[in-house]
Amino acid sequence: MTEPTPLRIGNADREAAAALLRRAGDEGRLTVAEVAERLASAERARTQADLDVLLADLVIPGPTAVQAAVVPA
């Protein structure tokens, strides 16, 4: 069986992931070093799977957390 093609991401996706990582750092879920490392990886991310790995062990509130991180309230 053929594996699905990885979904490419754009700048908005990277920025949303970065916002979630910074929030996790602010909440004490990640150390300063972990935030820096993951932010660097998020900047290099090319697919959704790349971002998923960086966020997999974090509490992400609600299904629209990524959108909320990008769109100001």
N, C-alpha and C positions, 0 to 999 in steps of 0.2 A: 504494500500500500504506500502511496506517495504521501510524504509529509506536507502539511499545508505551508504555503509561502508565508514567511514572517511579515507581519504588518509593519510598514515603515512609519516612522513618527516624524513630526515637524517640531519647529522651535517652540510652539505653544505647549506641546506635550512635555518637552524637556523643562520648560519654565514651570509648568504645573508640578512636575515631580520634584523640582528643586524647592518649590514653595513648601511642599509636604515634608521634605527632608529638613528644611530649616525649622519648620513647626515642631517636628519630632525632637530636634535639638533643643529648641526653646522649652519644650515640655520635659526635658531630661531623659528622653527615651534613647537618645544617641549622644555619645561624647562629642566634643569639638572635633577631635581627630576623625571620628566616624562620619560626621557630617561633611567635613572637607573631602574625605576620600569618596564618599558617595556622590557629592556634588560634581567632582571631577569626572566620575563615571557617567553621571547623567548628561554632562556636556558632550561626552563622546558617544552616547547611546544612538543607535540607528534604528532599532526596532522596539516594539512594545515589550517584547520579551526581555530586552536589555533593562528597561525601566522596571518591569515587574520584579526582577531579581533584587533590585535596590530597595523596593518597598515591601517585599514579601513578609518581613518579620515585624512590620509596624502596624499599629492600630490606625486604620483609615476610616474616619467617620463618614458613614452614608455612601450611597452609590455615586453621588456627584461631587465627591471630595476634590477630585482633580479640577473639575469645572469651577468649584468654589474658590480654589486657590488662584485661579487665573482671573475670574470676574470679580471685581470689587463689589462689596455689598452696599 
